[in-house]
Amino acid sequence: MMHLSINVSGLVQGVGFRYSVLRVALEMGVVGTVKNEMDGSVSIEAQADERVLHIFLSKMKASPAPFGRVDNMDYNFSNDLKSYKKFTVIG
């Protein structure tokens, strides 16, 4: 199990991006959170097996929202696990 922090910018607010992330996370068995940030970006905290997280990351790069667009994405893998039980949209 690993932890992945992602910050996504582009056309990611107001296009169903967070709920598309939720759908992908639920399909893949990823736990964590997704939330809009004040600067217009979206932050994702995700936990799963490393192989699953790499696939999840590639899906985020391609924008899971049909009308969204990812222009930039910063991410970091770590072993700093949180006590997530499910995937949640915040806000």
N, CA, C and O atoms as a GROMACS GRO file, in nm:
protein
  364
    1MET      N    1   0.085  -0.118   0.000
    1MET     CA    2   0.000   0.000   0.000
    1MET      C    3   0.090   0.124   0.000
    1MET      O    4   0.188   0.133   0.074
    2MET      N    5   0.053   0.220  -0.086
    2MET     CA    6   0.127   0.346  -0.095
    2MET      C    7   0.030   0.463  -0.095
    2MET      O    8  -0.090   0.446  -0.116
    3HIS      N    9   0.086   0.582  -0.070
    3HIS     CA   10   0.009   0.706  -0.071
    3HIS      C   11   0.055   0.789  -0.190
    3HIS      O   12   0.175   0.796  -0.220
    4LEU      N   13  -0.041   0.853  -0.258
    4LEU     CA   14  -0.012   0.939  -0.372
    4LEU      C   15  -0.084   1.071  -0.352
    4LEU      O   16  -0.206   1.074  -0.335
    5SER      N   17  -0.009   1.181  -0.354
    5SER     CA   18  -0.066   1.316  -0.349
    5SER      C   19  -0.054   1.376  -0.488
    5SER      O   20   0.054   1.373  -0.549
    6ILE      N   21  -0.165   1.431  -0.539
    6ILE     CA   22  -0.167   1.490  -0.673
    6ILE      C   23  -0.230   1.628  -0.665
    6ILE      O   24  -0.330   1.647  -0.595
    7ASN      N   25  -0.173   1.725  -0.737
    7ASN     CA   26  -0.236   1.855  -0.756
    7ASN      C   27  -0.248   1.876  -0.906
    7ASN      O   28  -0.148   1.875  -0.978
    8VAL      N   29  -0.371   1.894  -0.952
    8VAL     CA   30  -0.400   1.904  -1.095
    8VAL      C   31  -0.450   2.045  -1.126
    8VAL      O   32  -0.536   2.098  -1.057
    9SER      N   33  -0.394   2.105  -1.232
    9SER     CA   34  -0.443   2.235  -1.276
    9SER      C   35  -0.478   2.228  -1.424
    9SER      O   36  -0.431   2.140  -1.497
   10GLY      N   37  -0.561   2.321  -1.466
   10GLY     CA   38  -0.613   2.325  -1.602
   10GLY      C   39  -0.762   2.356  -1.594
   10GLY      O   40  -0.803   2.435  -1.508
   11LEU      N   41  -0.840   2.297  -1.680
   11LEU     CA   42  -0.985   2.311  -1.672
   11LEU      C   43  -1.038   2.196  -1.588
   11LEU      O   44  -1.085   2.094  -1.641
   12VAL      N   45  -1.030   2.213  -1.455
   12VAL     CA   46  -1.060   2.103  -1.363
   12VAL      C   47  -1.167   2.138  -1.260
   12VAL      O   48  -1.203   2.055  -1.177
   13GLN      N   49  -1.218   2.261  -1.264
   13GLN     CA   50  -1.329   2.297  -1.176
   13GLN      C   51  -1.448   2.337  -1.261
   13GLN      O   52  -1.433   2.404  -1.363
   14GLY      N   53  -1.568   2.293  -1.218
   14GLY     CA   54  -1.690   2.327  -1.290
   14GLY      C   55  -1.718   2.236  -1.409
   14GLY      O   56  -1.805   2.265  -1.491
   15VAL      N   57  -1.644   2.125  -1.419
   15VAL     CA   58  -1.663   2.033  -1.532
   15VAL      C   59  -1.687   1.889  -1.487
   15VAL      O   60  -1.679   1.796  -1.568
   16GLY      N   61  -1.716   1.870  -1.358
   16GLY     CA   62  -1.741   1.735  -1.306
   16GLY      C   63  -1.614   1.656  -1.279
   16GLY      O   64  -1.618   1.534  -1.267
   17PHE      N   65  -1.501   1.725  -1.270
   17PHE     CA   66  -1.373   1.658  -1.252
   17PHE      C   67  -1.369   1.576  -1.123
   17PHE      O   68  -1.329   1.459  -1.125
   18ARG      N   69  -1.409   1.637  -1.011
   18ARG     CA   70  -1.401   1.565  -0.882
   18ARG      C   71  -1.485   1.439  -0.883
   18ARG      O   72  -1.442   1.336  -0.831
   19TYR      N   73  -1.604   1.445  -0.940
   19TYR     CA   74  -1.691   1.327  -0.940
   19TYR      C   75  -1.643   1.222  -1.040
   19TYR      O   76  -1.670   1.103  -1.023
   20SER      N   77  -1.573   1.266  -1.144
   20SER     CA   78  -1.510   1.171  -1.236
   20SER      C   79  -1.393   1.101  -1.167
   20SER      O   80  -1.371   0.981  -1.187
   21VAL      N   81  -1.316   1.176  -1.086
   21VAL     CA   82  -1.209   1.116  -1.007
   21VAL      C   83  -1.268   1.014  -0.910
   21VAL      O   84  -1.215   0.904  -0.896
   22LEU      N   85  -1.377   1.049  -0.845
   22LEU     CA   86  -1.445   0.958  -0.753
   22LEU      C   87  -1.484   0.829  -0.824
   22LEU      O   88  -1.461   0.720  -0.771
   23ARG      N   89  -1.543   0.840  -0.943
   23ARG     CA   90  -1.587   0.722  -1.018
   23ARG      C   91  -1.468   0.631  -1.048
   23ARG      O   92  -1.476   0.510  -1.029
   24VAL      N   93  -1.358   0.689  -1.096
   24VAL     CA   94  -1.239   0.610  -1.128
   24VAL      C   95  -1.184   0.543  -1.001
   24VAL      O   96  -1.148   0.425  -1.003
   25ALA      N   97  -1.177   0.619  -0.892
   25ALA     CA   98  -1.126   0.564  -0.766
   25ALA      C   99  -1.210   0.447  -0.718
   25ALA      O  100  -1.156   0.344  -0.676
   26LEU      N  101  -1.342   0.461  -0.725
   26LEU     CA  102  -1.429   0.352  -0.682
   26LEU      C  103  -1.412   0.229  -0.771
   26LEU      O  104  -1.410   0.116  -0.721
   27GLU      N  105  -1.399   0.250  -0.900
   27GLU     CA  106  -1.379   0.138  -0.993
   27GLU      C  107  -1.248   0.064  -0.966
   27GLU      O  108  -1.239  -0.057  -0.985
   28MET      N  109  -1.147   0.138  -0.922
   28MET     CA  110  -1.014   0.081  -0.905
   28MET      C  111  -0.984   0.038  -0.762
   28MET      O  112  -0.878  -0.021  -0.736
   29GLY      N  113  -1.074   0.066  -0.668
   29GLY     CA  114  -1.050   0.029  -0.528
   29GLY      C  115  -0.952   0.121  -0.457
   29GLY      O  116  -0.886   0.080  -0.362
   30VAL      N  117  -0.943   0.246  -0.504
   30VAL     CA  118  -0.855   0.346  -0.443
   30VAL      C  119  -0.932   0.418  -0.333
   30VAL      O  120  -1.049   0.451  -0.352
   31VAL      N  121  -0.868   0.443  -0.219
   31VAL     CA  122  -0.929   0.521  -0.110
   31VAL      C  123  -0.856   0.655  -0.100
   31VAL      O  124  -0.740   0.666  -0.138
   32GLY      N  125  -0.927   0.757  -0.046
   32GLY     CA  126  -0.866   0.888  -0.029
   32GLY      C  127  -0.967   0.999  -0.042
   32GLY      O  128  -1.084   0.983  -0.008
   33THR      N  129  -0.921   1.115  -0.094
   33THR     CA  130  -1.007   1.232  -0.106
   33THR      C  131  -0.974   1.310  -0.233
   33THR      O  132  -0.866   1.296  -0.290
   34VAL      N  133  -1.070   1.392  -0.275
   34VAL     CA  134  -1.049   1.488  -0.384
   34VAL      C  135  -1.119   1.616  -0.345
   34VAL      O  136  -1.231   1.613  -0.293
   35LYS      N  137  -1.054   1.732  -0.369
   35LYS     CA  138  -1.117   1.859  -0.333
   35LYS      C  139  -1.069   1.971  -0.425
   35LYS      O  140  -0.958   1.967  -0.477
   36ASN      N  141  -1.156   2.071  -0.443
   36ASN     CA  142  -1.120   2.192  -0.516
   36ASN      C  143  -1.033   2.279  -0.426
   36ASN      O  144  -1.054   2.285  -0.305
   37GLU      N  145  -0.936   2.346  -0.487
   37GLU     CA  146  -0.852   2.440  -0.415
   37GLU      C  147  -0.889   2.582  -0.456
   37GLU      O  148  -0.946   2.603  -0.564
   38MET      N  149  -0.857   2.680  -0.372
   38MET     CA  150  -0.891   2.820  -0.398
   38MET      C  151  -0.823   2.875  -0.524
   38MET      O  152  -0.875   2.968  -0.585
   39ASP      N  153  -0.710   2.820  -0.563
   39ASP     CA  154  -0.638   2.868  -0.680
   39ASP      C  155  -0.690   2.810  -0.812
   39ASP      O  156  -0.632   2.835  -0.918
   40GLY      N  157  -0.799   2.732  -0.807
   40GLY     CA  158  -0.858   2.675  -0.928
   40GLY      C  159  -0.808   2.535  -0.960
   40GLY      O  160  -0.854   2.473  -1.056
   41SER      N  161  -0.715   2.485  -0.880
   41SER     CA  162  -0.664   2.349  -0.902
   41SER      C  163  -0.749   2.249  -0.821
   41SER      O  164  -0.839   2.287  -0.746
   42VAL      N  165  -0.718   2.122  -0.839
   42VAL     CA  166  -0.784   2.015  -0.764
   42VAL      C  167  -0.675   1.931  -0.698
   42VAL      O  168  -0.576   1.896  -0.762
   43SER      N  169  -0.694   1.898  -0.569
   43SER     CA  170  -0.600   1.814  -0.495
   43SER      C  171  -0.661   1.676  -0.474
   43SER      O  172  -0.778   1.662  -0.439
   44ILE      N  173  -0.579   1.575  -0.496
   44ILE     CA  174  -0.622   1.436  -0.479
   44ILE      C  175  -0.525   1.368  -0.384
   44ILE      O  176  -0.404   1.378  -0.401
   45GLU      N  177  -0.578   1.299  -0.285
   45GLU     CA  178  -0.500   1.213  -0.197
   45GLU      C  179  -0.551   1.072  -0.222
   45GLU      O  180  -0.671   1.046  -0.210
   46ALA      N  181  -0.463   0.980  -0.257
   46ALA     CA  182  -0.505   0.846  -0.296
   46ALA      C  183  -0.416   0.740  -0.232
   46ALA      O  184  -0.295   0.762  -0.216
   47GLN      N  185  -0.475   0.627  -0.198
   47GLN     CA  186  -0.400   0.515  -0.142
   47GLN      C  187  -0.448   0.386  -0.205
   47GLN      O  188  -0.568   0.362  -0.218
   48ALA      N  189  -0.351   0.303  -0.243
   48ALA     CA  190  -0.378   0.170  -0.299
   48ALA      C  191  -0.243   0.103  -0.319
   48ALA      O  192  -0.140   0.158  -0.280
   49ASP      N  193  -0.243  -0.014  -0.380
   49ASP     CA  194  -0.118  -0.079  -0.417
   49ASP      C  195  -0.046   0.009  -0.519
   49ASP      O  196  -0.111   0.081  -0.595
   50GLU      N  197   0.086   0.004  -0.520
   50GLU     CA  198   0.165   0.091  -0.608
   50GLU      C  199   0.126   0.075  -0.755
   50GLU      O  200   0.115   0.175  -0.826
   51ARG      N  201   0.107  -0.047  -0.800
   51ARG     CA  202   0.070  -0.072  -0.940
   51ARG      C  203  -0.062  -0.003  -0.974
   51ARG      O  204  -0.075   0.057  -1.080
   52VAL      N  205  -0.158  -0.012  -0.885
   52VAL     CA  206  -0.289   0.051  -0.904
   52VAL      C  207  -0.274   0.203  -0.909
   52VAL      O  208  -0.338   0.269  -0.991
   53LEU      N  209  -0.191   0.258  -0.821
   53LEU     CA  210  -0.173   0.403  -0.818
   53LEU      C  211  -0.109   0.455  -0.946
   53LEU      O  212  -0.142   0.566  -0.990
   54HIS      N  213  -0.020   0.380  -1.007
   54HIS     CA  214   0.040   0.423  -1.133
   54HIS      C  215  -0.066   0.429  -1.244
   54HIS      O  216  -0.064   0.520  -1.327
   55ILE      N  217  -0.155   0.333  -1.246
   55ILE     CA  218  -0.265   0.333  -1.344
   55ILE      C  219  -0.360   0.449  -1.315
   55ILE      O  220  -0.401   0.520  -1.407
   56PHE      N  221  -0.393   0.469  -1.188
   56PHE     CA  222  -0.479   0.579  -1.146
   56PHE      C  223  -0.418   0.713  -1.190
   56PHE      O  224  -0.488   0.800  -1.242
   57LEU      N  225  -0.288   0.729  -1.169
   57LEU     CA  226  -0.219   0.852  -1.207
   57LEU      C  227  -0.229   0.876  -1.358
   57LEU      O  228  -0.251   0.989  -1.400
   58SER      N  229  -0.215   0.773  -1.437
   58SER     CA  230  -0.224   0.790  -1.583
   58SER      C  231  -0.365   0.831  -1.624
   58SER      O  232  -0.383   0.908  -1.718
   59LYS      N  233  -0.465   0.781  -1.553
   59LYS     CA  234  -0.604   0.821  -1.581
   59LYS      C  235  -0.627   0.967  -1.542
   59LYS      O  236  -0.704   1.037  -1.608
   60MET      N  237  -0.562   1.014  -1.436
   60MET     CA  238  -0.576   1.154  -1.396
   60MET      C  239  -0.508   1.245  -1.499
   60MET      O  240  -0.560   1.352  -1.530
   61LYS      N  241  -0.392   1.204  -1.551
   61LYS     CA  242  -0.321   1.283  -1.652
   61LYS      C  243  -0.407   1.303  -1.776
   61LYS      O  244  -0.401   1.408  -1.840
   62ALA      N  245  -0.487   1.202  -1.810
   62ALA     CA  246  -0.572   1.208  -1.929
   62ALA      C  247  -0.704   1.280  -1.902
   62ALA      O  248  -0.785   1.292  -1.994
   63SER      N  249  -0.728   1.326  -1.781
   63SER     CA  250  -0.852   1.389  -1.735
   63SER      C  251  -0.970   1.292  -1.742
   63SER      O  252  -1.019   1.261  -1.850
   64PRO      N  253  -1.014   1.245  -1.626
   64PRO     CA  254  -1.129   1.154  -1.624
   64PRO      C  255  -1.260   1.224  -1.660
   64PRO      O  256  -1.359   1.157  -1.691
   65ALA      N  257  -1.263   1.358  -1.656
   65ALA     CA  258  -1.385   1.434  -1.689
   65ALA      C  259  -1.385   1.462  -1.840
   65ALA      O  260  -1.288   1.517  -1.892
   66PRO      N  261  -1.492   1.427  -1.910
   66PRO     CA  262  -1.497   1.446  -2.055
   66PRO      C  263  -1.474   1.590  -2.099
   66PRO      O  264  -1.416   1.613  -2.206
   67PHE      N  265  -1.517   1.688  -2.020
   67PHE     CA  266  -1.503   1.829  -2.057
   67PHE      C  267  -1.388   1.896  -1.984
   67PHE      O  268  -1.368   2.017  -1.996
   68GLY      N  269  -1.311   1.818  -1.907
   68GLY     CA  270  -1.197   1.872  -1.835
   68GLY      C  271  -1.072   1.868  -1.920
   68GLY      O  272  -1.066   1.803  -2.024
   69ARG      N  273  -0.970   1.941  -1.872
   69ARG     CA  274  -0.841   1.943  -1.941
   69ARG      C  275  -0.732   1.959  -1.835
   69ARG      O  276  -0.736   2.053  -1.755
   70VAL      N  277  -0.637   1.870  -1.836
   70VAL     CA  278  -0.525   1.878  -1.743
   70VAL      C  279  -0.409   1.946  -1.813
   70VAL      O  280  -0.357   1.895  -1.912
   71ASP      N  281  -0.368   2.062  -1.761
   71ASP     CA  282  -0.254   2.136  -1.817
   71ASP      C  283  -0.125   2.106  -1.741
   71ASP      O  284  -0.017   2.104  -1.799
   72ASN      N  285  -0.138   2.083  -1.610
   72ASN     CA  286  -0.020   2.057  -1.527
   72ASN      C  287  -0.060   1.966  -1.412
   72ASN      O  288  -0.172   1.973  -1.360
   73MET      N  289   0.033   1.880  -1.373
   73MET     CA  290   0.006   1.791  -1.262
   73MET      C  291   0.134   1.768  -1.184
   73MET      O  292   0.235   1.723  -1.239
   74ASP      N  293   0.129   1.798  -1.055
   74ASP     CA  294   0.239   1.768  -0.963
   74ASP      C  295   0.195   1.651  -0.878
   74ASP      O  296   0.081   1.647  -0.832
   75TYR      N  297   0.284   1.557  -0.855
   75TYR     CA  298   0.246   1.441  -0.774
   75TYR      C  299   0.366   1.390  -0.696
   75TYR      O  300   0.481   1.415  -0.731
   76ASN      N  301   0.335   1.316  -0.590
   76ASN     CA  302   0.437   1.262  -0.503
   76ASN      C  303   0.389   1.131  -0.442
   76ASN      O  304   0.283   1.126  -0.381
   77PHE      N  305   0.467   1.026  -0.459
   77PHE     CA  306   0.441   0.898  -0.394
   77PHE      C  307   0.511   0.896  -0.259
   77PHE      O  308   0.621   0.950  -0.245
   78SER      N  309   0.448   0.834  -0.159
   78SER     CA  310   0.513   0.820  -0.028
   78SER      C  311   0.459   0.697   0.044
   78SER      O  312   0.364   0.633   0.000
   79ASN      N  313   0.523   0.665   0.153
   79ASN     CA  314   0.477   0.556   0.240
   79ASN      C  315   0.401   0.611   0.360
   79ASN      O  316   0.371   0.536   0.453
   80ASP      N  317   0.369   0.740   0.358
   80ASP     CA  318   0.298   0.807   0.468
   80ASP      C  319   0.149   0.778   0.456
   80ASP      O  320   0.074   0.860   0.401
   81LEU      N  321   0.105   0.665   0.507
   81LEU     CA  322  -0.034   0.621   0.492
   81LEU      C  323  -0.127   0.692   0.589
   81LEU      O  324  -0.093   0.715   0.705
   82LYS      N  325  -0.245   0.726   0.540
   82LYS     CA  326  -0.352   0.785   0.620
   82LYS      C  327  -0.455   0.674   0.648
   82LYS      O  328  -0.446   0.565   0.593
   83SER      N  329  -0.552   0.704   0.733
   83SER     CA  330  -0.651   0.602   0.771
   83SER      C  331  -0.779   0.614   0.689
   83SER      O  332  -0.889   0.610   0.745
   84TYR      N  333  -0.766   0.630   0.557
   84TYR     CA  334  -0.884   0.638   0.470
   84TYR      C  335  -0.954   0.503   0.466
   84TYR      O  336  -0.890   0.398   0.460
   85LYS      N  337  -1.087   0.506   0.467
   85LYS     CA  338  -1.168   0.384   0.458
   85LYS      C  339  -1.239   0.376   0.322
   85LYS      O  340  -1.277   0.268   0.276
   86LYS      N  341  -1.257   0.494   0.257
   86LYS     CA  342  -1.326   0.501   0.129
   86LYS      C  343  -1.273   0.623   0.054
   86LYS      O  344  -1.185   0.693   0.105
   87PHE      N  345  -1.325   0.648  -0.065
   87PHE     CA  346  -1.286   0.768  -0.140
   87PHE      C  347  -1.398   0.870  -0.127
   87PHE      O  348  -1.515   0.837  -0.145
   88THR      N  349  -1.361   0.995  -0.095
   88THR     CA  350  -1.459   1.098  -0.062
   88THR      C  351  -1.431   1.226  -0.140
   88THR      O  352  -1.316   1.267  -0.156
   89VAL      N  353  -1.539   1.289  -0.188
   89VAL     CA  354  -1.530   1.423  -0.246
   89VAL      C  355  -1.547   1.523  -0.131
   89VAL      O  356  -1.645   1.515  -0.058
   90ILE      N  357  -1.453   1.615  -0.115
   90ILE     CA  358  -1.460   1.715  -0.009
   90ILE      C  359  -1.509   1.847  -0.069
   90ILE      O  360  -1.458   1.893  -0.172
   91GLY      N  361  -1.609   1.905  -0.004
   91GLY     CA  362  -1.658   2.035  -0.047
   91GLY      C  363  -1.762   2.035  -0.153
   91GLY      O  364  -1.809   2.141  -0.194
   0.00000   0.00000   0.00000
